[in-house]
């Protein structure tokens, strides 16, 4: 179920940044896309807000009481985001198809492995409501 939620949320968030053309239920169906990619500063700000929100959730949910692990994850994500933003800002043309495919296959595995190595003993726990007072 968690994977399904991740896929649906990713699809909906992609609909905000992609140009119109993400079919909701296959070819010929309603298409999503607000095209934030056309306005790079707005798109980058949106991505930054989502990243900060995810880091706040991570920080609150990380069970490991060793602060260097949580700080390490924040530093890693900030550096990863900075590299991605610089790449988007200075890139003049899209990479070739083969490069994109190789990147889409390998990058998530590499980035996830690094994140796991930083947080391997910091299993998340459900967020608890804070009691008033």
N, C-alpha and C positions, 0 to 999 in steps of 0.2 A: 504494500500500500504506500509506503514511504517513497518508493521509486516512482510510482504513479503520480504522486503529488509533486515530486520533483520535476517530472517530465511535463506535466500540465503547467506548472508555474513557470518553467523555463520557456515553454511555448508562448504563454501569455506575455511574459516579459520581452521575449524576442519580438512579439508583435508591436511593441512600443518603439523599438529601435530600427527594425527592418523597414525597408520600403514596402508599400502594399504589394502583397503577393504570397503571403503564407496562407495556404488553403486550410480552412478549419477542419474539413473532413474529406480531403482528397480533391482531385481535379474537378473544376466546375462548381465548387462550393464557395461560400462567402470567404473572402480573403482579408487577413489582418495585415496591418502595417501602417504605423504613423510616420515612419520615415525620419526618426530622429538622427539617423546617420547623416542626413543632409545638413544638419546643424551641429557640427562637431562639439562646440563648447557646451551646448545643452545636453548632448548625448553623454559627454564625459562627466558632466555634473550629475546626471541621472545615475550613471554607473558608480560614481563615487558615493552617492547617497545610499545606494543598495549595498555597497561594500561596507560602509560604516555600520549600517543596520545589521548586516550579517556578523560583523566583528563584535558588536554589542551583544548580540544573542550568544555568540561563541563564548565571550568573556564571562557572561552570567552562567552559562551552562557547563563550562569546563570544571570537572571535578578535581583535577589535580591541584593540590595545594601548593605546588612549587611555582611561584610566580614567573620564573624564567621561561617556563614552557608557554604560558599564555602570552607573555611579552614577545617571545620568539615567534609565535604564530602571527601576532599583530605586525611585527616588523617584516616577516616574510610576505604577508598579504599586501602591505603597503609598498614594499619593493616590487612585487609582482605587478601591482596596479600601476606603479610609476613607469615601469618598463613598457607595459601595454599602452599607456597613454602617450608616452614619448613616441613609440612606434606608430601610433595612429596619427599623431600630430605632424611627424616629419616624413611619413611615407608619401611618396608621390604617385605610386601606382600599385595596384593589387598584385600580390605574388601569383605565380603561375599555378595552374590546377594541381599539378603533382606536388608542389611545395605545400599548398593548402591541405591536401589530403594527408600527406605525411605529418604535417603539424597537428591536424585534428585528431589523428590517431595516437601520436606519441606524446604530445604536450599534456593532455589530461593525466596520463599515466605517470609521467615524470613529476608533474606538479602535485599530484595526489601522494606519490611516494615521499616527496619532500615534506609535505604537510603531515603525513603519518609519522615520519621519523621525528618531527618536532613534538607531536602530540601523542605518541604511541601509548603512554600510560595515563593520559588524561581523558578517559572515557567520559562522555557527557552524561549528565543526569538530568531528569526532567526539571524544568524550572518550577520553583515553588513560589507560591504567592507570598509576598511579604506581609507580615501582620502589621496593622496600623500601629503607629506609636513608636 
